[in-house]
Amino acid sequence: MALPLPGPSLHSGLFRQRTIAEVQQCVQQLRQGLDRPRVLEVLDRLADFVIDSVVLQQTGIVQELKKLSSMQKDADAKAVAVPPKDAKPVAKKPRLDCIDGCRFALVFPIVVAHFARFSTSNLTALKLLTQENVLVGGFFVISGYVSAYTTTKLGALEVEEKKVANPELFFWQRVMAYYPLHFLSSAIFAPMFIWVERNFKASWNMIAFRAFLNFSMLQAWFPKEAEIWNQPTWFLSALTFSNLTMPTLVLPNVANLSKKGLQKLLAALWGVSLLQKVSYSETARFHSSKEHPVDGKVMMPLIWNLTRFHPIWALFEMTTGIIAARHVMLDTEEEKKTQPMNPIWLFLAAYSSLGLRLTKFDFNDAIIRGVLFVPLFTEFLTAMHRDALTSSPSAITKFFGCKIMATLGSLAFPMFIVHGPVGQVFYKKAIAKKLWGKPMPHSFFPFYLAICLVISHFTNEYFVKNKKVGAISGKILMRRGTTGASQSPGAAFVLALWPSCQAQLEQPEQLESWGDTEISSVVKDLRSQWKEDFLLRDQVVKGFCERGGLDRKQGRDMEEGLFNSCCPLGFMDGEEKKNYTRHYKRLCTLLGAAGPGSLAKRLKSRELVPSQVAAMPDEDLRSEAQRKQQSAARNEGLQAALLAPAPPAAVTEDYMCPKCGSHNCCRREIQTGWHNDHQDATLFVACLDCFLACTGHSIGVESPYMSVVSPLRFL
């Protein structure tokens, strides 16, 4: 066993003052947040390494770790065991790119709506364009739809236990998907927001309170403060509350419902939501002019803010999306065979509901959103989901699932966050007059949209997808999502043994503040070892790229497959490192071959998956020319062995052939099988007239007749 751990320090006093309670807490944290087979195998190796330590045995950590490892291995064995004949195969969830594409169809009209009055003076156009409060309901529905699709089982009335086993981790994973960008945009534009607040005579206490609400995402709970600073981010405040309820209250309970139960729950949600919308609308006389006037005369919108911003109603709409997704996921085989409705009609109906603003009824946003848009958009998602699973999806499903719409859909969130501050720079009177002398004219509006799109693209590519940002988010998740794992010295030692948690090892000196200098020393040794392994792996990636002319991503994927194949536990040491080096040389030799069908060309043409190459045999990786050359060399060696001249035989007349009676024979003595120094050789005699071959022993006594034992071969 080769682990980069200093043995004596483990036995001297590493766990001397560790209590059983701390060990159990560490194990409980593993069960809640880090119960991965890879972690447990490493812990099992550690337990074997220190099994003779009396101190460790007294603390009980070895027994606890081995027990936990055994439990996990048993669970894994049951998971991969061959199911009985009557068991249903586990259904796989296909990827639904069309759902992601719908996000852009929602965010673009919202971006237009927030600053639409700076694009035209036509009151009819403004009535039609300024309905962002209707469209935002679609975002809550999609959020619930995706949550249900990714965390509940297909065709079963249950959730995926592993994904909701740790509610705290589930919540922080969702929050850290959008909070970094919200924090960045708020921090960058904070001077502008504060300057505007001071221009409107806001006190520093009020500014501090609003800053707290903004950064803590609590503004949606305060009707007067919901649209502070970056106005669209009230959506994140409401979404955060909904995510808090998902793993414990919503997802498990909704997943347990049958289709009939889902329909009843949906009717109840829509009924309560409609009651609240009608209650508000009766106060506002049902007309949009009371809540969203286009003439600039704004009424005090407290009741309207409670209707459109309150997180409870956002939770209702998110649960609506969950119900819709579950309804499709529970379809029977007979229902799947039926031809689904073309989604385009539901899409047109949902967006046509916005036109009710232009009728004599002039319905307000609350009625349009709660009664028409959200139900129709929900039905559109379910119809498109079913349509995407067919062999020939409709045109609108293909359109929303195409690469362009999927890319634009990935820009929806950055665009939703950045368009507010950017719009204030160009159109907020106090800021625009200071920067440009006046707000930008109507003709500038298309350029504003283009600027938002470009900024969103760069934000998505260089911040949202940035690995360093992801590492920081992961570090926060490890601290917040493992029930205080970073505060326990025993848990910190366990985390230090997990290669995937290298972010925890950036500052091992922090462990010394707890008085655990020996643990800190172990962590430093591990970090040094992993740094050396990282540099070696980086050299291997460069070697693959240079040898085969591959791009960086292909080289990295190929090395990742090699590492996983040779070092399944994540340690590159001892035999694992030897195997890693040997297979690296093997793959480099194969990459160096040229010509059609070579490994390098097959990788470049995407015929082979780089991460799977290391596990494939040489015969499958050679080119046709290499196979022919190998076959020719093999045949040549075989022929050389078969046609090698036999040792000369002695011609004798001492034997008579039992077949033809001839004395014209030859004899040869050969050591065959297992012999010792005192055992006679085997005698081979062949008739030169009829070519009968015989064997015999006891060559010291020559018989006038050959005893035929078995026909062997012609000599």
HELIX and SHEET records of a PDB file:
HELIX    1   1 GLY A    7  SER A   12  1                                   6    
HELIX    2   2 ILE A   20  GLY A   33  1                                  14    
HELIX    3   3 PRO A   37  PHE A   49  1                                  13    
HELIX    4   4 VAL A   54  THR A   59  1                                   6    
HELIX    5   5 ILE A   61  VAL A   80  1                                  20    
HELIX    6   6 ASP A   97  HIS A  114  1                                  18    
HELIX    7   7 ALA A  116  PHE A  118  5                                   3    
HELIX    8   8 LEU A  123  LEU A  129  1                                   7    
HELIX    9   9 GLU A  132  THR A  151  1                                  20    
HELIX   10  10 GLU A  161  VAL A  164  1                                   4    
HELIX   11  11 PRO A  167  VAL A  175  1                                   9    
HELIX   12  12 TYR A  179  ASN A  199  1                                  21    
HELIX   13  13 TRP A  204  SER A  216  1                                  13    
HELIX   14  14 GLN A  219  TRP A  221  5                                   3    
HELIX   15  15 GLN A  231  THR A  233  5                                   3    
HELIX   16  16 TRP A  234  THR A  245  1                                  12    
HELIX   17  17 MET A  246  VAL A  250  3                                   5    
HELIX   18  18 LEU A  251  ALA A  255  1                                   5    
HELIX   19  19 LYS A  259  THR A  283  1                                  25    
HELIX   20  20 SER A  288  LYS A  290  5                                   3    
HELIX   21  21 LEU A  302  PHE A  309  1                                   8    
HELIX   22  22 PRO A  311  MET A  329  1                                  19    
HELIX   23  23 GLU A  333  LYS A  337  1                                   5    
HELIX   24  24 PRO A  343  SER A  352  1                                  10    
HELIX   25  25 SER A  353  LEU A  358  5                                   6    
HELIX   26  26 ASP A  365  ILE A  367  1                                   3    
HELIX   27  27 ILE A  368  PHE A  373  3                                   6    
HELIX   28  28 VAL A  374  ALA A  388  1                                  15    
HELIX   29  29 ALA A  395  GLY A  401  1                                   7    
HELIX   30  30 LYS A  403  SER A  410  1                                   8    
HELIX   31  31 ALA A  412  TYR A  427  1                                  16    
HELIX   32  32 LYS A  429  LEU A  435  1                                   7    
HELIX   33  33 HIS A  442  PHE A  444  5                                   3    
HELIX   34  34 PHE A  445  THR A  459  1                                  15    
HELIX   35  35 ASN A  460  VAL A  464  3                                   5    
HELIX   36  36 LYS A  467  ARG A  480  1                                  14    
HELIX   37  37 ALA A  485  GLN A  487  5                                   3    
HELIX   38  38 PRO A  489  ALA A  496  1                                   8    
HELIX   39  39 PRO A  499  LEU A  505  5                                   7    
HELIX   40  40 PRO A  508  TRP A  514  5                                   7    
HELIX   41  41 THR A  517  GLY A  548  1                                  32    
HELIX   42  42 ARG A  552  CYS A  566  1                                  15    
HELIX   43  43 GLU A  575  LEU A  591  1                                  17    
HELIX   44  44 LEU A  599  LYS A  604  1                                   6    
HELIX   45  45 PRO A  610  ALA A  615  5                                   6    
HELIX   46  46 ASP A  618  LEU A  621  1                                   4    
HELIX   47  47 GLU A  624  LEU A  642  1                                  19    
SHEET    1   A 4 ALA A 650  THR A 652  0                                        
SHEET    2   A 4 CYS A 665  ILE A 670 -1                                        
SHEET    3   A 4 THR A 682  CYS A 687 -1                                        
SHEET    4   A 4 ALA A 693  GLY A 696 -1                                        
END                                                                             
